[in-house]
């Protein structure tokens, strides 16, 4: 990455030269940041292509979670009102229904919202509603001992934040809960006596309020954590995990309902949903170095967490604790185990969440140096125990936050003070913005199968890449506001770290943030005014320095000045009203239907006992998966009826196909009358 960054920077510099000292310094800084971004993306792309995914070994836990690996699933959350508490406990019920095991428990770890006084009248109502709902669930599902629990903490006066709040927010909730599980009596949790069976808890699965826990995901996470090859090994001198994993981070996908909430989420949130076969995907850090990045959702070993991080990190200083915790107790990435998460429906909520994350990243700046703060008061120092790779992860987050400001300066400099053609600098900015789309198109084209399937594959690739193109366009439109937020987050954090030491825990939950933000283009104009101011300043500077470039600056200034209206438009909820199907749409749907039936016509035959093969593979080599499942069979039988309704086969064809398939079904081995999940279609 360093080598490629320097090579790209040298290429830019050899063309530009940059003239005066001021423009040379500015140009060099901008070039290094953007060259680094291109280099990181290129190297990461090559690694994920060339290095196969590293799948962590697992214990199957066929007979359930062992007694000596009892686990509790927790949601650490702020509780602004009783309705929020009930909503989160209902989420615990969903977790339980998908992950039922005798040694798996569920708990809500709640804090009251920040306040100017220690207690508010509504606090007791929140506690009452939460405890009653927990009792209802235990009455419905528990037999010998409670499954669901509720723990909460009072507010304490925080001098640096200037308010009453729970100690250390989410980090404090988990750190104190870990100590509580080991019998500590001095935590701030209000609890008379912890049930004895919770003192045996060995692992905690921590999830955010909007995270989903798919079926049996908890058991798979525990099975991975307890495998001997993954068991954490401590370095007693540096007090950090050097082998194995103190915590595991699953792959995170987006809940499909979140993806469909607005045009913004459709463009930026990916496809959403759950991968039913849960295949591993490539990840640079896990595949190359054997450790991943912790993002706050996963499973950790309680004793390892207590041994390494118990009362070690300074108070009132760390907002984004996930990356730091993952570096100290070594995070493994299980890309073949999947959780689902929410996504902001609105651009402004996304941007302000990103601002909070970047503030948290810059607060980890002290962990890049030789010694780091230690002890709860932060007045001690210790040699930095983080590995070079962990420090690189922190530095890379800081680098990423500077890309938007660098792009703005590149465009401005290219049209005002940098020597040479402005098209060179605009082209470089376009390359950075379009790089994900370009790499997707190139990799998709190189992977296209030849022959009669080539055009279909190209069309699918182009259709998929449209989302990347939309991302690049919207990123350009929102660029000045994004750059403003990144610069504000960095400067604000450095001032707080170096001088004021206050408001380092400033934080609003994603759910509360979306509720607080007002809607409408006027509200967006009030929030995104820096983008509009910048468009005027940008035009004035271009006119003042190089008026001939106004023809290039004008369209950009117009885009940036109307960015609040565009942000409002793409953030509006998608209507659920049915859409009228036009004649052209109807024709396209019939073409799809005919192609789907063609699959069954081609591949369901006597060789496969009139049962549908699972799939036909086009690339890298042509093959047919001669296995079937009840799902495949049910889909095929329904398709026979639909094909008859659409006129592709007659009634006689329906009777022949259904009769042949039913005859094969009667010959299949069954378990108490039920079909097994997989059968070989040739041998049954």
C-alpha positions as CSV (number, residue, x, y, z in Angstrom):
1,X,0.0,0.0,0.0
2,X,2.8,2.4,0.9
3,X,4.7,1.6,-2.3
4,X,1.7,2.0,-4.5
5,X,0.7,5.2,-2.7
6,X,4.1,6.7,-3.3
7,X,4.1,5.6,-7.0
8,X,0.7,7.2,-7.7
9,X,1.7,10.4,-5.8
10,X,5.0,10.6,-7.8
11,X,3.0,10.2,-11.0
12,X,0.6,13.0,-10.0
13,X,3.5,15.2,-8.9
14,X,5.6,14.6,-12.0
15,X,2.6,15.9,-14.1
16,X,1.5,18.8,-11.9
17,X,4.7,20.1,-10.3
18,X,2.4,22.4,-8.3
19,X,4.5,25.6,-8.8
20,X,4.6,27.7,-5.7
21,X,5.5,26.5,-2.2
22,X,1.9,26.8,-0.9
23,X,0.3,24.9,-3.8
24,X,3.1,22.3,-3.7
25,X,2.5,21.6,0.0
26,X,-1.2,21.5,-0.5
27,X,-1.0,19.4,-3.6
28,X,1.4,16.9,-2.0
29,X,-0.9,16.4,1.0
30,X,-4.0,16.0,-1.2
31,X,-2.2,13.6,-3.6
32,X,-0.9,11.4,-0.7
33,X,-4.4,11.1,0.8
34,X,-6.1,10.3,-2.5
35,X,-3.3,8.0,-3.8
36,X,-3.5,6.2,-0.5
37,X,-7.2,5.6,-1.0
38,X,-6.7,4.2,-4.5
39,X,-3.8,2.1,-3.2
40,X,-5.8,0.6,-0.3
41,X,-8.7,-0.2,-2.5
42,X,-6.5,-1.8,-5.2
43,X,-4.5,-3.9,-2.7
44,X,-7.6,-5.0,-0.8
45,X,-9.3,-6.0,-4.1
46,X,-6.3,-8.1,-5.2
47,X,-6.0,-9.8,-1.8
48,X,-9.7,-10.7,-1.7
49,X,-9.4,-12.1,-5.2
50,X,-6.2,-14.1,-4.7
51,X,-6.4,-15.2,-1.0
52,X,-9.2,-17.7,-0.2
53,X,-11.6,-17.0,2.7
54,X,-10.3,-18.3,6.0
55,X,-13.0,-20.2,7.8
56,X,-12.5,-20.6,11.5
57,X,-12.9,-24.2,12.9
58,X,-16.0,-24.9,15.0
59,X,-17.4,-27.4,17.4
60,X,-20.7,-28.7,16.2
61,X,-22.5,-28.6,19.6
62,X,-24.9,-31.2,18.2
63,X,-26.3,-31.9,21.7
64,X,-26.6,-28.2,22.7
65,X,-24.5,-25.7,24.5
66,X,-22.5,-27.4,27.3
67,X,-23.0,-26.4,30.9
68,X,-19.5,-25.1,31.2
69,X,-20.0,-22.7,28.3
70,X,-23.2,-21.1,29.4
71,X,-23.9,-17.9,27.4
72,X,-26.0,-14.8,27.7
73,X,-27.2,-12.6,24.8
74,X,-27.4,-8.9,25.8
75,X,-28.7,-5.7,24.3
76,X,-26.9,-2.7,25.9
77,X,-29.2,0.2,25.2
78,X,-30.4,3.7,26.3
79,X,-34.0,3.7,27.5
80,X,-35.6,7.1,26.9
81,X,-39.1,5.8,27.6
82,X,-41.1,2.8,28.6
83,X,-42.1,2.0,25.0
84,X,-38.4,1.7,24.0
85,X,-37.8,-0.8,26.9
86,X,-40.8,-2.9,25.8
87,X,-39.7,-2.9,22.2
88,X,-36.2,-4.1,23.1
89,X,-37.5,-6.9,25.4
90,X,-39.8,-8.0,22.5
91,X,-36.6,-8.2,20.4
92,X,-35.1,-10.5,23.1
93,X,-38.2,-12.8,22.6
94,X,-37.4,-13.0,18.9
95,X,-33.8,-13.9,19.6
96,X,-35.0,-16.6,22.0
97,X,-37.5,-18.1,19.5
98,X,-34.7,-18.5,16.9
99,X,-32.1,-19.6,19.4
100,X,-33.6,-21.9,22.1
101,X,-31.1,-23.8,24.3
102,X,-31.0,-24.7,27.9
103,X,-27.8,-22.9,28.6
104,X,-28.6,-19.7,26.7
105,X,-30.0,-16.7,28.5
106,X,-31.1,-13.2,27.3
107,X,-30.9,-9.8,29.0
108,X,-31.5,-6.1,28.4
109,X,-28.8,-3.9,29.9
110,X,-30.5,-0.5,30.2
111,X,-29.4,3.0,31.0
112,X,-31.6,6.0,31.5
113,X,-31.2,8.9,29.0
114,X,-28.8,11.8,30.1
115,X,-30.5,14.3,32.3
116,X,-29.8,17.5,34.4
117,X,-30.7,15.6,37.6
118,X,-30.1,12.1,39.0
119,X,-33.6,10.8,38.6
120,X,-36.7,11.7,36.6
121,X,-40.4,10.8,37.3
122,X,-40.5,8.5,34.2
123,X,-37.6,6.4,35.4
124,X,-39.7,4.2,37.6
125,X,-42.3,3.7,34.9
126,X,-39.5,2.4,32.5
127,X,-38.3,0.0,35.2
128,X,-41.9,-1.2,36.0
129,X,-42.8,-1.8,32.4
130,X,-39.5,-3.6,31.7
131,X,-39.7,-5.9,34.7
132,X,-43.4,-6.8,34.0
133,X,-42.6,-7.7,30.4
134,X,-39.6,-9.8,31.5
135,X,-41.9,-11.6,34.0
136,X,-44.4,-12.3,31.3
137,X,-41.8,-13.8,29.0
138,X,-40.4,-16.0,31.8
139,X,-43.9,-17.1,32.7
140,X,-44.5,-18.1,29.1
141,X,-41.2,-19.8,28.2
142,X,-39.2,-20.6,31.3
143,X,-39.6,-23.9,33.2
144,X,-37.1,-24.4,36.0
145,X,-35.2,-21.0,35.9
146,X,-35.7,-17.6,34.3
147,X,-34.5,-17.2,30.8
148,X,-35.0,-13.4,30.4
149,X,-33.5,-10.7,32.6
150,X,-33.4,-6.9,33.0
151,X,-30.5,-5.0,34.5
152,X,-30.3,-1.2,34.8
153,X,-28.0,1.4,36.2
154,X,-28.7,4.8,37.7
155,X,-27.3,8.1,36.5
156,X,-24.2,9.5,38.1
157,X,-22.9,13.1,37.8
158,X,-20.3,13.4,35.0
159,X,-18.2,16.5,35.3
160,X,-16.8,16.5,31.8
161,X,-20.2,15.9,30.1
162,X,-22.0,18.4,32.4
163,X,-24.9,16.1,33.1
164,X,-26.1,13.0,35.0
165,X,-25.5,9.9,32.9
166,X,-24.7,6.2,33.4
167,X,-21.0,5.5,33.8
168,X,-19.1,5.2,30.4
169,X,-22.3,4.5,28.4
170,X,-22.1,1.2,26.4
171,X,-18.5,0.4,27.3
172,X,-19.4,0.9,31.0
173,X,-22.5,-1.3,30.7
174,X,-20.5,-4.2,29.4
175,X,-17.5,-3.8,31.6
176,X,-19.6,-3.6,34.8
177,X,-21.8,-6.5,33.6
178,X,-18.7,-8.7,33.1
179,X,-17.6,-7.9,36.7
180,X,-21.2,-8.5,37.9
181,X,-21.1,-12.0,36.3
182,X,-18.0,-12.8,38.5
183,X,-19.7,-11.7,41.7
184,X,-18.5,-8.1,42.0
185,X,-20.5,-6.1,44.6
186,X,-19.3,-2.6,43.6
187,X,-20.9,-2.2,40.2
188,X,-23.5,0.5,39.7
189,X,-26.1,-2.0,38.5
190,X,-29.1,-2.0,40.8
191,X,-29.5,-5.7,41.6
192,X,-30.2,-7.4,44.9
193,X,-28.4,-10.7,44.2
194,X,-27.3,-12.2,40.9
195,X,-28.9,-15.7,40.3
196,X,-26.3,-18.4,40.9
197,X,-26.7,-19.9,37.4
198,X,-25.6,-16.6,35.8
199,X,-22.3,-16.8,37.8
200,X,-21.5,-19.7,35.4
201,X,-21.8,-17.6,32.3
202,X,-18.6,-17.9,30.2
203,X,-19.6,-16.0,27.1
204,X,-21.5,-12.9,26.2
205,X,-23.1,-12.2,22.8
206,X,-23.6,-8.4,22.6
207,X,-26.0,-7.0,19.9
208,X,-27.2,-3.5,19.1
209,X,-30.8,-2.5,19.4
210,X,-31.4,-3.0,15.7
211,X,-29.5,-6.2,15.2
212,X,-31.1,-9.5,14.3
213,X,-29.9,-12.9,15.5
214,X,-30.9,-15.5,12.9
215,X,-31.8,-19.1,13.7
216,X,-29.1,-21.0,15.6
217,X,-26.5,-18.2,15.0
218,X,-25.8,-18.1,18.8
219,X,-24.9,-21.8,18.9
220,X,-22.6,-21.5,15.9
221,X,-20.9,-18.5,17.5
222,X,-20.4,-20.4,20.7
223,X,-19.1,-23.4,18.8
224,X,-16.5,-21.3,17.1
225,X,-15.5,-19.5,20.3
226,X,-14.8,-22.7,22.3
227,X,-12.9,-24.6,19.6
228,X,-9.4,-25.2,20.9
229,X,-7.7,-23.6,18.0
230,X,-9.7,-20.4,18.6
231,X,-9.3,-20.3,22.4
232,X,-7.6,-17.0,23.6
233,X,-4.0,-17.2,24.8
234,X,-2.8,-14.3,27.0
235,X,0.6,-12.5,27.0
236,X,0.9,-12.0,30.8
237,X,3.5,-9.2,30.4
238,X,1.6,-7.0,27.9
239,X,-1.8,-8.3,29.1
240,X,-3.3,-8.8,25.7
241,X,-4.4,-11.8,23.6
242,X,-1.6,-13.0,21.3
243,X,-3.2,-16.2,19.9
244,X,-6.7,-17.3,19.4
245,X,-9.6,-14.9,19.9
246,X,-11.0,-13.2,22.9
247,X,-14.0,-12.2,20.8
248,X,-15.6,-13.1,17.5
249,X,-17.2,-10.7,15.0
250,X,-19.8,-12.3,12.7
251,X,-20.5,-11.0,9.2
252,X,-23.1,-8.2,9.2
253,X,-25.8,-7.9,6.5
254,X,-28.6,-5.4,6.3
255,X,-32.2,-6.3,7.2
256,X,-34.1,-6.4,4.0
257,X,-36.9,-4.2,5.4
258,X,-34.2,-1.4,6.0
259,X,-33.0,-1.7,2.4
260,X,-36.4,-0.9,1.0
261,X,-37.2,2.2,3.2
262,X,-36.0,4.9,0.8
263,X,-34.0,5.5,-2.4
264,X,-31.0,6.4,-0.2
265,X,-31.0,2.9,1.5
266,X,-31.6,1.1,-1.8
267,X,-28.4,2.8,-3.2
268,X,-26.1,2.6,-0.1
269,X,-27.4,-0.4,2.0
270,X,-26.7,-3.2,-0.4
271,X,-29.2,-5.9,-1.3
272,X,-30.1,-6.9,2.3
273,X,-31.6,-10.1,3.6
274,X,-30.1,-13.3,4.8
275,X,-27.8,-15.6,2.9
276,X,-29.6,-19.0,3.5
277,X,-26.5,-21.0,2.9
278,X,-24.2,-18.7,4.9
279,X,-21.1,-19.0,2.8
280,X,-17.8,-17.4,3.9
281,X,-16.8,-14.2,2.1
282,X,-13.3,-12.7,1.7
283,X,-11.9,-10.2,4.2
284,X,-8.4,-8.8,3.9
285,X,-7.5,-8.7,7.6
286,X,-8.9,-12.2,8.5
287,X,-7.7,-13.9,5.4
288,X,-4.2,-12.4,5.4
289,X,-3.4,-11.9,9.1
290,X,-5.8,-14.1,10.9
291,X,-7.7,-11.4,12.8
292,X,-10.6,-9.1,12.0
293,X,-12.1,-5.8,13.0
294,X,-14.6,-5.7,15.8
295,X,-17.6,-3.5,15.2
296,X,-19.5,-4.0,18.4
297,X,-21.7,-7.0,17.6
298,X,-20.4,-10.5,18.5
299,X,-19.4,-12.9,21.2
300,X,-16.6,-12.5,23.7
301,X,-15.1,-14.6,26.6
302,X,-15.9,-13.0,29.9
303,X,-12.8,-14.0,31.8
304,X,-10.5,-12.9,29.0
305,X,-12.3,-9.6,28.8
306,X,-12.0,-9.0,32.5
307,X,-8.3,-10.0,32.6
308,X,-7.3,-7.7,29.7
309,X,-9.6,-4.7,29.9
310,X,-11.0,-4.7,33.4
311,X,-10.5,-1.1,34.7
312,X,-7.7,-0.6,32.2
313,X,-9.0,2.0,29.8
314,X,-9.3,5.7,30.9
315,X,-12.7,7.1,31.9
316,X,-14.5,9.8,29.9
317,X,-12.0,9.4,27.0
318,X,-13.2,6.7,24.6
319,X,-16.3,6.9,22.4
320,X,-15.6,4.2,19.8
321,X,-14.4,1.4,22.1
322,X,-15.1,-1.5,19.7
323,X,-11.9,-1.3,17.6
324,X,-9.8,-0.8,20.7
325,X,-11.4,-3.8,22.5
326,X,-10.9,-5.9,19.4
327,X,-7.2,-5.0,19.3
328,X,-6.6,-5.7,23.0
329,X,-8.4,-9.1,23.1
330,X,-7.9,-10.0,19.4
331,X,-11.0,-10.2,17.3
332,X,-11.7,-13.0,14.8
333,X,-14.0,-12.5,11.9
334,X,-16.4,-15.4,11.2
335,X,-17.6,-14.5,7.7
336,X,-19.7,-17.7,7.4
337,X,-21.9,-16.7,10.4
338,X,-24.2,-13.9,9.7
339,X,-26.2,-11.3,11.7
340,X,-28.5,-8.7,10.2
341,X,-28.5,-5.0,11.1
342,X,-30.6,-1.9,10.4
343,X,-29.5,1.0,8.3
344,X,-30.5,4.7,8.5
345,X,-33.3,5.5,6.1
346,X,-32.3,9.2,5.7
347,X,-29.1,10.8,4.5
348,X,-28.9,13.3,7.4
349,X,-29.2,10.5,10.0
350,X,-26.5,8.5,8.1
351,X,-24.2,11.6,7.9
352,X,-24.5,12.5,11.6
353,X,-23.9,8.8,12.6
354,X,-20.8,8.9,10.5
355,X,-19.7,12.2,12.2
356,X,-20.1,10.4,15.6
357,X,-18.0,7.4,14.4
358,X,-15.3,9.7,13.0
359,X,-15.1,11.6,16.4
360,X,-14.7,8.2,18.0
361,X,-11.9,7.2,15.6
362,X,-10.0,10.4,16.2
363,X,-10.2,9.9,20.0
364,X,-8.1,6.8,19.5
365,X,-5.2,9.0,18.3
366,X,-3.2,8.4,21.5
367,X,-3.0,4.7,20.7
368,X,-0.8,5.3,17.7
369,X,2.1,6.4,19.9
370,X,4.7,4.6,22.0
371,X,2.9,4.9,25.3
372,X,-0.8,5.0,25.9
373,X,-3.1,6.2,28.8
374,X,-3.8,3.5,31.4
375,X,-5.9,3.2,34.5
376,X,-9.5,4.5,35.1
377,X,-8.3,8.0,35.7
378,X,-6.1,8.1,32.6
379,X,-3.2,9.6,34.7
380,X,-0.9,6.6,34.2
381,X,1.1,5.6,31.1
382,X,2.1,2.2,29.8
383,X,3.9,0.9,26.7
384,X,1.5,0.6,23.8
385,X,0.5,-3.1,23.8
386,X,-1.2,-2.9,20.4
387,X,0.4,-4.7,17.5
388,X,1.5,-2.9,14.3
389,X,-1.6,-4.3,12.5
390,X,-3.9,-2.9,15.2
391,X,-2.3,0.6,14.9
392,X,-2.6,0.4,11.2
393,X,-6.4,-0.2,11.5
394,X,-6.7,2.9,13.7
395,X,-4.5,5.0,11.2
396,X,-6.5,3.7,8.2
397,X,-9.7,4.9,9.8
398,X,-8.2,8.3,10.2
399,X,-7.0,8.3,6.6
400,X,-10.4,7.3,5.4
401,X,-12.0,10.3,7.1
402,X,-9.7,12.7,5.2
403,X,-10.7,11.5,1.7
404,X,-13.7,13.8,1.4
405,X,-11.9,17.0,2.4
406,X,-9.0,16.0,0.1
407,X,-11.4,15.6,-2.8
408,X,-12.9,19.0,-2.2
409,X,-9.4,20.6,-2.1
410,X,-8.3,18.7,-5.2
411,X,-11.3,20.0,-7.2
412,X,-10.8,23.5,-5.9
413,X,-7.1,23.5,-6.4
414,X,-7.4,22.1,-9.9
415,X,-9.7,24.9,-11.0
416,X,-7.8,27.7,-9.2
417,X,-4.1,27.3,-8.3
418,X,-2.7,23.9,-9.5
419,X,-0.8,24.1,-12.7
420,X,-1.8,22.1,-15.9
421,X,-5.2,21.2,-17.3
422,X,-8.1,21.3,-14.9
423,X,-9.4,18.1,-16.6
424,X,-6.5,16.2,-15.0
425,X,-7.6,17.1,-11.5
426,X,-11.3,16.6,-12.2
427,X,-10.4,13.2,-13.8
428,X,-8.4,12.2,-10.7
429,X,-11.4,13.1,-8.5
430,X,-13.7,11.2,-10.7
431,X,-11.4,8.2,-10.6
432,X,-11.5,8.2,-6.7
433,X,-15.3,8.5,-6.7
434,X,-15.9,5.9,-9.5
435,X,-13.2,3.4,-8.4
436,X,-15.6,0.9,-6.8
437,X,-17.8,1.0,-9.9
438,X,-14.8,0.6,-12.2
439,X,-13.4,-2.4,-10.3
440,X,-16.8,-4.0,-10.2
441,X,-17.2,-3.7,-14.0
442,X,-13.7,-4.9,-14.7
443,X,-13.9,-8.0,-12.4
444,X,-17.4,-8.8,-13.7
445,X,-16.3,-8.6,-17.3
446,X,-13.2,-10.8,-16.7
447,X,-15.4,-13.3,-14.9
448,X,-18.0,-13.5,-17.7
449,X,-18.6,-17.0,-19.1
450,X,-18.2,-17.3,-22.9
451,X,-20.9,-18.7,-25.2
452,X,-24.6,-18.3,-25.2
453,X,-24.8,-17.1,-21.6
454,X,-22.3,-14.2,-22.1
455,X,-24.8,-11.5,-22.9
456,X,-27.1,-12.5,-20.0
457,X,-24.2,-12.3,-17.6
458,X,-23.1,-8.9,-19.0
459,X,-26.6,-7.6,-18.6
460,X,-26.8,-8.8,-15.0
461,X,-23.4,-7.3,-14.2
462,X,-24.4,-3.9,-15.7
463,X,-27.7,-4.0,-13.7
464,X,-25.8,-4.7,-10.5
465,X,-23.2,-2.0,-11.2
466,X,-25.9,0.7,-11.6
467,X,-26.1,0.9,-7.8
468,X,-22.3,1.6,-7.6
469,X,-22.7,4.4,-10.2
470,X,-25.6,5.9,-8.2
471,X,-23.4,5.8,-5.1
472,X,-20.6,7.7,-7.0
473,X,-23.1,10.4,-8.2
474,X,-24.7,10.9,-4.8
475,X,-21.2,11.0,-3.1
476,X,-20.2,13.8,-5.5
477,X,-23.4,15.7,-4.7
478,X,-23.0,15.4,-0.9
479,X,-19.2,15.9,-1.1
480,X,-18.9,19.4,0.5
481,X,-21.2,18.6,3.4
482,X,-19.4,15.3,4.0
483,X,-16.1,17.1,3.9
484,X,-17.4,19.7,6.4
485,X,-18.5,16.9,8.8
486,X,-15.2,15.1,8.6
487,X,-13.2,18.2,9.2
488,X,-15.5,19.3,12.0
489,X,-15.2,15.9,13.7
490,X,-11.4,15.8,13.5
491,X,-10.8,19.4,14.7
492,X,-13.5,19.2,17.4
493,X,-12.0,15.9,18.7
494,X,-8.4,17.1,18.7
495,X,-9.4,20.3,20.6
496,X,-11.3,18.2,23.2
497,X,-8.4,15.8,23.5
498,X,-5.7,18.4,23.8
499,X,-7.4,21.3,25.6
500,X,-11.0,21.0,27.0
501,X,-11.2,17.3,27.9
502,X,-15.0,17.6,27.8
503,X,-17.8,16.1,25.8
504,X,-15.7,13.2,24.7
505,X,-18.7,10.8,25.3
506,X,-21.2,13.0,23.4
507,X,-23.5,10.4,21.7
508,X,-27.0,9.9,20.5
509,X,-28.5,6.5,19.6
510,X,-29.3,6.0,15.9
511,X,-33.0,5.4,16.7
512,X,-33.2,8.6,18.8
513,X,-31.4,10.5,16.1
514,X,-33.8,9.6,13.3
515,X,-36.8,10.5,15.6
516,X,-35.3,13.9,16.5
517,X,-34.5,15.0,12.9
518,X,-37.3,17.0,11.3
519,X,-38.2,16.2,7.7
520,X,-38.6,18.4,4.6
521,X,-36.2,20.3,2.4
522,X,-36.2,23.3,4.7
523,X,-34.9,21.2,7.5
524,X,-32.2,19.8,5.2
525,X,-31.2,23.3,4.1
526,X,-30.8,24.3,7.8
527,X,-28.6,21.3,8.4
528,X,-26.6,21.3,5.2
529,X,-26.0,25.0,4.9
530,X,-22.2,24.5,4.8
531,X,-22.6,22.8,1.4
532,X,-24.5,25.8,0.0
533,X,-22.0,28.3,1.5
534,X,-19.2,26.3,0.0
535,X,-20.8,26.4,-3.5
536,X,-20.8,30.2,-3.4
537,X,-17.2,30.4,-2.0
538,X,-16.1,27.9,-4.6
539,X,-17.5,29.9,-7.5
540,X,-16.0,33.1,-6.1
541,X,-12.5,31.6,-5.8
542,X,-12.6,30.1,-9.3
543,X,-13.9,33.5,-10.7
544,X,-11.1,35.3,-8.7
545,X,-8.3,33.0,-9.8
546,X,-9.2,31.5,-13.1
547,X,-12.4,32.8,-14.6
548,X,-12.0,30.6,-17.7
549,X,-12.8,27.6,-15.5
550,X,-16.2,28.9,-14.5
551,X,-17.8,26.7,-17.2
552,X,-16.5,23.7,-15.3
553,X,-17.1,25.0,-11.8
554,X,-20.7,26.1,-12.6
555,X,-22.3,22.7,-12.8
556,X,-20.5,21.5,-9.7
557,X,-21.7,24.6,-7.7
558,X,-25.2,24.1,-8.9
559,X,-25.2,20.4,-7.8
560,X,-23.7,21.3,-4.4
561,X,-26.2,24.2,-3.8
562,X,-29.2,21.9,-4.5
563,X,-27.7,19.0,-2.4
564,X,-30.2,19.6,0.5
565,X,-33.2,19.2,-1.9
566,X,-31.6,16.0,-3.4
567,X,-30.9,14.7,0.1
568,X,-34.5,15.2,1.1
569,X,-35.8,13.5,-2.1
570,X,-33.7,10.4,-1.8
571,X,-34.5,10.1,2.0
572,X,-38.3,10.1,1.6
573,X,-40.0,6.8,2.5
574,X,-40.8,4.6,-0.4
575,X,-44.6,4.3,-0.9
576,X,-46.1,0.9,-0.2
577,X,-48.9,1.5,-2.7
578,X,-49.2,-1.1,-5.5
579,X,-47.6,0.0,-8.8
580,X,-49.5,-0.3,-12.0
581,X,-47.9,-2.9,-14.3
582,X,-47.5,-1.4,-17.8
583,X,-47.7,-3.4,-21.0
584,X,-43.9,-3.3,-21.4
585,X,-43.4,-4.5,-17.8
586,X,-45.9,-7.3,-18.4
587,X,-44.0,-8.5,-21.4
588,X,-40.7,-8.5,-19.5
589,X,-42.3,-10.4,-16.6
590,X,-43.6,-13.0,-19.1
591,X,-40.1,-13.3,-20.5
592,X,-38.7,-14.0,-17.0
593,X,-41.4,-16.5,-16.4
594,X,-40.7,-18.4,-19.6
595,X,-36.9,-18.4,-18.8
596,X,-37.7,-19.8,-15.3
597,X,-39.9,-22.6,-16.7
598,X,-37.1,-23.3,-19.2
599,X,-34.9,-24.3,-16.3
600,X,-37.3,-27.0,-15.3
601,X,-37.9,-28.1,-18.9
602,X,-34.2,-28.5,-19.5
603,X,-33.1,-30.1,-16.2
604,X,-36.0,-32.1,-14.7
605,X,-36.0,-35.4,-16.5
606,X,-35.7,-39.1,-16.3
607,X,-32.0,-39.0,-15.3
608,X,-32.9,-37.1,-12.2
609,X,-36.1,-39.2,-11.4
610,X,-38.3,-36.2,-12.3
611,X,-37.0,-34.2,-9.4
612,X,-35.4,-30.7,-9.8
613,X,-31.6,-30.4,-9.4
614,X,-30.6,-27.7,-7.0
615,X,-28.8,-25.5,-9.5
616,X,-27.0,-25.3,-12.8
617,X,-23.5,-23.7,-12.6
618,X,-22.3,-21.7,-15.6
619,X,-18.8,-20.6,-14.4
620,X,-16.0,-21.3,-13.7
621,X,-17.0,-24.7,-15.2
622,X,-20.4,-26.0,-16.4
623,X,-22.0,-28.4,-13.9
624,X,-25.3,-29.6,-12.6
625,X,-25.9,-30.1,-8.8
626,X,-27.7,-33.4,-8.8
627,X,-29.3,-32.9,-5.4
628,X,-32.7,-31.6,-4.4
629,X,-34.5,-30.5,-1.3
630,X,-38.2,-30.2,-0.2
631,X,-37.9,-26.5,-1.1
632,X,-36.8,-27.2,-4.6
633,X,-39.5,-29.8,-5.1
634,X,-42.2,-27.5,-3.8
635,X,-41.1,-24.7,-6.1
636,X,-41.1,-27.1,-9.1
637,X,-44.6,-28.4,-8.4
638,X,-45.9,-24.9,-8.1
639,X,-44.1,-23.9,-11.3
640,X,-45.9,-26.8,-13.1
641,X,-49.2,-25.2,-12.2
642,X,-48.1,-21.7,-13.2
643,X,-46.7,-23.0,-16.5
644,X,-50.1,-24.5,-17.3
645,X,-51.9,-21.2,-16.4
646,X,-49.5,-19.3,-18.6
647,X,-50.0,-21.7,-21.5
648,X,-46.5,-23.2,-21.6
649,X,-47.8,-26.8,-21.2
650,X,-51.2,-28.4,-21.4
651,X,-53.3,-30.3,-18.8
652,X,-51.8,-33.6,-20.0
653,X,-48.3,-32.3,-19.4
654,X,-49.3,-31.2,-15.9
655,X,-50.6,-34.7,-15.1
656,X,-47.6,-36.5,-16.6
657,X,-45.0,-34.3,-14.7
658,X,-46.8,-34.3,-11.4
659,X,-47.4,-38.0,-11.6
660,X,-43.8,-38.8,-12.3
661,X,-42.6,-36.5,-9.5
662,X,-45.0,-37.9,-6.9
663,X,-44.0,-41.5,-7.8
664,X,-40.3,-40.5,-7.1
665,X,-41.4,-38.8,-3.8
666,X,-43.1,-42.0,-2.6
667,X,-39.8,-43.9,-3.1
668,X,-37.7,-41.5,-1.0
669,X,-36.5,-42.4,2.5
670,X,-38.3,-40.4,5.2
671,X,-38.1,-39.7,8.9
672,X,-41.5,-40.2,10.6
673,X,-43.2,-39.4,7.3
674,X,-41.1,-36.2,6.7
675,X,-38.7,-35.6,3.9
676,X,-35.1,-35.1,4.6
677,X,-33.3,-31.9,3.6
678,X,-31.2,-33.3,0.8
679,X,-31.5,-36.2,-1.7
680,X,-29.3,-37.3,-4.6
681,X,-31.6,-36.9,-7.6
682,X,-30.0,-39.8,-9.5
683,X,-29.8,-42.4,-6.7
684,X,-32.6,-41.0,-4.4
